[in-house]
Amino acid sequence: MAKVWFITGVSSGLGQALATALLSKGHKVAGTFRKEEQASGFSLKHDQNALGLVVDVTNEGQVKEGIQKAIERFGTIDVLVNNAGFGMIGGIEELTMEEARQQMETNFFGALAVTKEVLPIMRQNKSGRIVQLSSVAGFRASAGFGLYNASKFALEGFSEALALEVAPFNIVVTIVEPGPFRTEFAGSSVRLPQQKLEEYNGTPVAGMYSYIDRANGAQEGDPVKAADVIKNFVEQGKKELRLPLGKTAVDAIKLKLATVQREVAANEALSLSTHFEK
């Protein structure tokens, strides 16, 4: 059954691949872009089933207007995909507060704003699916990736709570956690700090800079295959909260779970010793 999907950030990468996969199967897609020529081109290319919208997810007015236009065109929104975002590379000490806020504004507050605007529609429909494009970096942190980690950890935290809050309305939340995929994430979608501190040369922070330089175009993941997995996951009505994508993501998540389990066990006696005595 064809559904109406609202996807942020469809100009490239996974968002573009997902929009293409959905439209090829007869779904309707409202997709957001940052440039008018991209939005109009999307609408023209896919005829009546596609609507390109100029929306900066950090602009609440544009978010409201974009969603209203999607409703006017398609009547409803069945699936929301919060995909818009970028990666900020750099050591915590290197990044300015402004750079930190920009990261959080797009990856966290942008997704939050879009989600809040769509929820009343889904509640009225008594059904819906919200797909949050997180990352393996939203589950496991890495040196040199701290602010990106923070933005995705925040996304996952509010999404876990949201899943519990909206379940009574038959709304399902899915957190997608890709590893490295051949998108523009390590290219045009990555940002570097205004300053780099030489004190971090030879440290894991420097290793992250080196990794990003090497990774662009050589990542293990195929975004077309990832798009098909997400589409099929939703179409089949799967309800697991988390959907890791790729071997790197699965391995990293398993490793962290094992590490946390060991650390909890090692300190369990200390933890339990803090109770009031009866």
C-alpha positions as a printed NumPy array, in Angstrom:
array([[  0.   ,   0.   ,   0.   ],
       [  1.427,   3.378,  -1.035],
       [  2.204,   5.794,   1.778],
       [  3.144,   9.452,   2.103],
       [  6.726,   9.922,   3.306],
       [  8.224,  13.2  ,   4.537],
       [ 12.028,  13.009,   4.316],
       [ 14.453,  15.735,   5.321],
       [ 17.739,  16.123,   3.458],
       [ 17.146,  14.338,   0.147],
       [ 19.665,  16.205,  -2.005],
       [ 22.266,  13.451,  -1.696],
       [ 23.331,  10.329,   0.146],
       [ 20.954,   8.076,   2.   ],
       [ 18.069,  10.543,   1.832],
       [ 18.313,  10.703,  -1.933],
       [ 18.618,   6.923,  -2.245],
       [ 15.589,   6.385,  -0.018],
       [ 13.446,   8.901,  -1.915],
       [ 14.375,   7.241,  -5.21 ],
       [ 13.576,   3.76 ,  -3.902],
       [ 10.202,   4.857,  -2.541],
       [  9.122,   6.713,  -5.669],
       [ 10.031,   3.708,  -7.825],
       [  7.524,   1.667,  -5.816],
       [  4.684,   4.161,  -6.065],
       [  5.008,   5.879,  -2.714],
       [  4.554,   9.647,  -2.425],
       [  7.517,  11.644,  -1.135],
       [  7.806,  15.173,   0.202],
       [ 11.521,  15.859,   0.388],
       [ 13.39 ,  18.837,   1.804],
       [ 16.297,  20.665,   0.197],
       [ 18.338,  23.738,   1.029],
       [ 18.167,  25.197,  -2.513],
       [ 15.156,  26.142,  -4.628],
       [ 16.559,  24.691,  -7.859],
       [ 17.038,  21.314,  -6.162],
       [ 13.515,  21.313,  -4.784],
       [ 11.851,  22.289,  -8.053],
       [ 13.944,  19.774,  -9.983],
       [ 12.837,  17.   ,  -7.64 ],
       [  9.176,  17.892,  -8.119],
       [  9.45 ,  18.044, -11.911],
       [ 11.443,  14.839, -12.267],
       [  8.979,  12.668, -10.367],
       [  5.691,  14.275, -11.447],
       [  2.71 ,  14.069,  -9.072],
       [  4.2  ,  11.689,  -6.518],
       [  7.015,  14.017,  -5.419],
       [  7.105,  17.4  ,  -3.769],
       [ 10.376,  19.239,  -3.308],
       [ 10.447,  21.723,  -0.444],
       [ 12.999,  24.326,   0.607],
       [ 13.367,  23.753,   4.333],
       [ 16.195,  24.505,   6.719],
       [ 15.385,  22.25 ,   9.677],
       [ 16.894,  24.819,  12.059],
       [ 14.248,  27.34 ,  10.94 ],
       [ 10.981,  26.551,  12.719],
       [  8.962,  28.741,  10.362],
       [ 10.245,  26.86 ,   7.317],
       [  9.58 ,  23.534,   9.046],
       [  5.945,  24.458,   9.731],
       [  5.455,  25.799,   6.206],
       [  7.029,  22.748,   4.589],
       [  4.876,  20.298,   6.497],
       [  1.753,  22.327,   5.749],
       [  2.574,  22.254,   2.032],
       [  3.036,  18.489,   2.186],
       [ -0.375,  18.108,   3.843],
       [ -2.002,  20.367,   1.259],
       [ -0.49 ,  18.302,  -1.534],
       [ -0.857,  14.742,  -0.231],
       [ -3.477,  15.001,   2.516],
       [ -1.399,  13.415,   5.278],
       [  2.031,  12.176,   6.372],
       [  2.341,   8.462,   7.126],
       [  6.113,   8.214,   7.595],
       [  8.577,  10.842,   8.769],
       [ 12.29 ,  10.352,   8.133],
       [ 14.584,  12.781,   9.949],
       [ 17.672,  12.446,   7.779],
       [ 19.065,  15.997,   7.483],
       [ 22.348,  16.479,   9.291],
       [ 26.11 ,  16.843,   9.075],
       [ 29.201,  15.636,  10.897],
       [ 31.513,  17.882,  12.901],
       [ 35.024,  16.491,  13.262],
       [ 37.419,  17.76 ,  15.917],
       [ 38.559,  17.409,  19.486],
       [ 36.248,  18.753,  22.181],
       [ 38.818,  21.373,  23.148],
       [ 39.311,  22.449,  19.536],
       [ 35.669,  23.187,  18.772],
       [ 34.149,  26.562,  19.56 ],
       [ 30.847,  26.851,  21.372],
       [ 29.315,  28.242,  18.185],
       [ 30.442,  25.17 ,  16.241],
       [ 29.032,  22.948,  18.962],
       [ 25.687,  24.748,  18.857],
       [ 25.509,  24.475,  15.059],
       [ 25.984,  20.712,  15.343],
       [ 23.247,  20.359,  17.923],
       [ 20.87 ,  22.751,  16.14 ],
       [ 20.803,  20.65 ,  12.975],
       [ 21.209,  17.071,  14.151],
       [ 19.17 ,  17.3  ,  17.359],
       [ 16.961,  20.379,  17.542],
       [ 16.158,  20.214,  13.813],
       [ 14.953,  16.621,  14.105],
       [ 13.069,  17.518,  17.284],
       [ 11.285,  20.431,  15.596],
       [ 10.183,  18.359,  12.603],
       [  9.056,  15.489,  14.826],
       [  6.96 ,  17.765,  17.053],
       [  5.285,  19.309,  14.009],
       [  4.334,  15.93 ,  12.525],
       [  3.14 ,  14.251,  15.723],
       [ -0.329,  15.91 ,  15.845],
       [ -1.012,  14.619,  12.327],
       [ -0.065,  11.058,  13.238],
       [ -2.   ,  11.176,  16.509],
       [ -5.105,  12.263,  14.621],
       [ -4.578,   9.412,  12.163],
       [ -3.951,   6.985,  15.051],
       [ -1.   ,   5.605,  13.104],
       [  2.419,   6.583,  11.84 ],
       [  6.101,   5.797,  11.68 ],
       [  8.985,   8.065,  12.678],
       [ 12.406,   7.044,  11.371],
       [ 15.31 ,   8.805,  13.042],
       [ 18.555,   8.646,  11.062],
       [ 21.083,   8.344,  13.843],
       [ 24.448,   6.599,  13.468],
       [ 26.594,   3.989,  15.135],
       [ 28.151,   7.188,  16.529],
       [ 24.886,   7.693,  18.398],
       [ 25.547,   4.536,  20.378],
       [ 29.333,   4.472,  20.685],
       [ 31.608,   7.502,  20.94 ],
       [ 34.951,   8.052,  19.213],
       [ 37.765,  10.513,  19.843],
       [ 37.585,  13.432,  17.434],
       [ 33.87 ,  12.908,  16.935],
       [ 32.599,  14.121,  20.296],
       [ 30.122,  16.8  ,  19.225],
       [ 28.675,  14.603,  16.491],
       [ 28.407,  11.823,  19.073],
       [ 26.63 ,  14.232,  21.425],
       [ 24.096,  15.247,  18.774],
       [ 23.265,  11.652,  17.894],
       [ 23.229,  10.451,  21.523],
       [ 20.699,  13.236,  22.171],
       [ 18.645,  12.163,  19.155],
       [ 18.582,   8.588,  20.418],
       [ 17.68 ,   9.634,  23.961],
       [ 14.626,  11.621,  22.978],
       [ 13.63 ,   8.966,  20.443],
       [ 13.681,   6.186,  23.067],
       [ 11.37 ,   8.239,  25.266],
       [  9.221,   9.227,  22.294],
       [  8.696,   5.58 ,  21.354],
       [  7.159,   4.966,  24.789],
       [  5.059,   8.138,  24.69 ],
       [  3.469,   7.579,  21.28 ],
       [  2.954,   3.809,  21.35 ],
       [ -0.628,   4.29 ,  22.674],
       [ -1.401,   6.205,  19.467],
       [ -0.132,   3.38 ,  17.237],
       [  2.921,   5.436,  16.227],
       [  6.161,   3.475,  15.867],
       [  9.633,   4.965,  16.269],
       [ 12.682,   3.475,  14.569],
       [ 16.273,   4.574,  15.209],
       [ 18.491,   3.75 ,  12.222],
       [ 22.199,   3.44 ,  13.085],
       [ 24.363,   3.265,   9.954],
       [ 28.066,   2.661,  10.012],
       [ 30.214,   4.102,   7.184],
       [ 28.321,   4.358,   3.887],
       [ 29.399,   5.821,   0.557],
       [ 27.496,   9.059,   0.904],
       [ 28.79 ,  12.625,   1.154],
       [ 29.145,  12.31 ,   4.924],
       [ 32.951,  12.135,   4.768],
       [ 32.984,  14.67 ,   1.921],
       [ 30.79 ,  17.739,   1.54 ],
       [ 28.708,  16.897,   4.632],
       [ 31.625,  16.952,   7.059],
       [ 32.883,  20.095,   8.785],
       [ 36.232,  20.77 ,  10.426],
       [ 36.919,  23.153,  13.313],
       [ 38.179,  26.667,  12.753],
       [ 41.21 ,  25.827,  14.846],
       [ 43.28 ,  22.686,  15.273],
       [ 45.56 ,  22.381,  18.294],
       [ 48.998,  20.971,  17.6  ],
       [ 48.97 ,  19.385,  21.046],
       [ 46.581,  16.775,  19.635],
       [ 48.987,  15.687,  16.874],
       [ 49.64 ,  11.981,  17.206],
       [ 46.573,  11.42 ,  19.39 ],
       [ 43.279,   9.653,  18.565],
       [ 41.869,  13.06 ,  17.546],
       [ 44.463,  13.294,  14.781],
       [ 43.596,   9.732,  13.872],
       [ 40.004,  10.786,  13.21 ],
       [ 41.141,  13.538,  10.832],
       [ 43.248,  10.963,   8.987],
       [ 40.386,   8.475,   8.859],
       [ 37.977,  10.99 ,   7.337],
       [ 40.533,  11.873,   4.656],
       [ 40.925,   8.199,   3.737],
       [ 37.31 ,   7.149,   4.079],
       [ 35.56 ,   9.373,   1.555],
       [ 34.403,   7.171,  -1.324],
       [ 35.815,   3.993,   0.192],
       [ 33.22 ,   3.21 ,   2.861],
       [ 31.897,  -0.324,   3.153],
       [ 28.188,   0.518,   2.937],
       [ 26.015,   0.854,  -0.175],
       [ 23.37 ,   3.59 ,   0.335],
       [ 21.067,   2.029,  -2.29 ],
       [ 21.001,  -1.225,  -0.332],
       [ 20.511,   0.693,   2.922],
       [ 17.547,   2.545,   1.409],
       [ 15.941,  -0.753,   0.405],
       [ 16.405,  -2.125,   3.918],
       [ 14.761,   0.922,   5.501],
       [ 11.894,   0.871,   2.987],
       [ 11.279,  -2.849,   3.526],
       [ 11.578,  -2.532,   7.319],
       [  8.781,   0.033,   7.339],
       [  6.64 ,  -1.699,   4.722],
       [  6.823,  -4.982,   6.644],
       [  5.708,  -3.28 ,   9.827],
       [  8.763,  -4.234,  11.869],
       [  8.743,  -2.631,  15.289],
       [ 12.223,  -3.053,  16.777],
       [ 13.427,   0.281,  18.114],
       [ 16.946,   0.072,  16.658],
       [ 18.082,  -0.845,  13.16 ],
       [ 21.897,  -0.928,  12.806],
       [ 23.136,  -0.901,   9.214],
       [ 26.41 ,  -2.467,   8.107],
       [ 29.034,  -4.735,   9.646],
       [ 30.917,  -1.891,  11.337],
       [ 27.752,  -0.74 ,  13.106],
       [ 26.757,  -4.223,  14.259],
       [ 30.257,  -5.066,  15.502],
       [ 30.695,  -1.725,  17.304],
       [ 27.326,  -1.972,  19.052],
       [ 27.996,  -5.543,  20.185],
       [ 31.433,  -4.521,  21.487],
       [ 30.031,  -1.625,  23.492],
       [ 27.264,  -3.738,  24.981],
       [ 29.835,  -6.322,  26.088],
       [ 32.09 ,  -3.602,  27.526],
       [ 29.255,  -1.999,  29.48 ],
       [ 28.166,  -5.375,  30.797],
       [ 31.687,  -6.099,  32.058],
       [ 31.968,  -2.671,  33.713],
       [ 28.599,  -2.991,  35.432],
       [ 29.528,  -6.443,  36.74 ],
       [ 32.936,  -5.247,  37.951],
       [ 31.344,  -2.503,  40.068],
       [ 28.051,  -4.12 ,  40.995],
       [ 28.955,  -4.576,  44.661],
       [ 30.042,  -0.934,  44.954],
       [ 26.857,   0.199,  43.25 ],
       [ 24.58 ,  -1.791,  45.531],
       [ 26.445,  -0.642,  48.633],
       [ 24.914,   2.838,  48.305],
       [ 21.453,   1.773,  49.472],
       [ 20.027,   3.004,  52.771],
       [ 20.269,   0.364,  55.486],
       [ 16.914,  -1.023,  56.571]])
